Amino acid sequence: MLEDIAALFKDRPWQSLESADLARAKAVPSMLAWEETQFYYWLGQTFSSVDGVFVDLGCFVGGSTARFAGGIQDAGHASVVHAFDRFTVNEKIKKAVLYESGIAPFEGRDMLPLSKDLLAPFADHVVHHQGDITEAQWNGAPIDVLAHDASKSRKSMDAQAEIFWPYFRTGRTIMVQQDYLHTVQPWIPVQMELWADHFEPLAFIRGSSLAFLCTKTPAASVLEERRVANLDHADQVSLIKKARDRMAAFGKPVAKKLDIATQLLEENPGVEQPWKLKRAKNAA
């Protein structure tokens, strides 16, 4: 099964998608890089089905959700994307992302009405879940594709894993760690290396995403034991160095980012918030 799934990713078929193919999905603002946009759409096309389930954790106003749903629509399937977020925004991000994308100015912090309007063309494929993802409840359905873009601390990352990962399918579920190479979140590669016996890396997608195949469904009891927040600093550093070695096959851009993340982790023991991590010396 691993060989069959890996073969789908080998030649990076998502890169053949043209901007015109994704026009409706791209109408929803997103902070995804271009290849990530292609990749999410391709995942929707390739891994949707008559009853499939996608989970989008930390979807902002719904850009990544739209790209999943656009691919699902294109494939003619009935899969549903469950979009989880607080759906709130501050004035700075409104101006920098939403208004720059052509969204009309609006009052207040609540983005849920805006997200529903933007995702209306995909309404049959989208379910919104507003609130703190670490307090979310899952309905028990097996998950085909899950995207993580809300791993902003060790504790939040552990909590999300405990909520959703027990519903992964062995040999079938695709997980995207969208911020795997976002160097100020070094606990993400730490987590994935801690779970290396359950997930096989499939592809690096520019800008900062890595995709994995679930090779063994994580048990709830093991998830409670394997919390990144419970690791001491030395163990975290050891794991991120192992991640750097294991991901070297994806090329120099990945290795360089993991080198920076490793140095940040080494120099900032105990720091929980990305914005509090001090830049590593000589980091690019």
VENJO-V31220 format. One record per backbone hydrogen bond with DSSP energy under -0.5 kcal/mol. NH is the residue of the N-H (numbers start at 1). CO is the residue of the C=O. If there is no record, write none. Layout:
NH	CO
NH	CO
This chain:
5	1
6	2
7	3
8	4
8	5
9	5
9	6
10	6
11	7
12	9
13	8
15	12
16	13
17	14
21	18
22	18
22	19
23	20
26	22
27	23
27	24
28	25
29	27
36	206
37	33
38	34
39	35
40	36
41	37
42	38
43	39
44	40
45	41
46	42
47	43
48	44
54	80
55	145
56	82
57	55
57	147
58	56
58	84
59	84
62	59
63	59
66	62
67	63
68	64
69	65
70	66
71	67
72	68
73	69
74	70
75	71
76	72
76	73
77	72
78	49
79	49
80	52
81	125
82	54
82	80
83	81
83	127
84	56
84	82
85	129
89	109
94	90
95	91
96	92
97	93
98	93
99	94
100	95
101	97
101	98
102	99
103	98
111	87
112	87
115	111
116	112
117	113
118	114
119	115
120	117
122	119
123	120
125	122
126	123
127	81
129	83
131	85
133	131
135	132
136	133
143	167
144	53
145	53
146	174
147	55
148	176
149	57
149	147
152	150
157	153
158	154
159	155
160	156
161	157
162	158
163	159
164	160
165	161
167	164
168	165
169	143
170	168
171	214
172	169
173	169
174	144
175	212
176	146
177	175
177	210
178	148
178	176
179	148
180	177
181	208
182	179
183	181
185	182
188	185
190	186
191	187
192	188
193	189
194	190
195	191
196	193
198	195
199	195
200	213
202	211
203	211
205	209
209	205
210	177
211	203
212	175
213	200
214	173
215	198
215	213
216	198
223	219
224	220
225	221
226	222
227	225
230	227
231	228
236	232
237	233
238	234
239	235
240	236
241	237
242	238
243	239
244	240
245	241
246	242
247	243
248	245
249	246
250	247
251	248
255	251
256	252
257	253
258	254
259	255
260	256
261	257
262	258
263	259
264	260
265	261
266	262
267	263
268	264
268	265
271	268
274	152
276	273
277	273
277	274
283	280
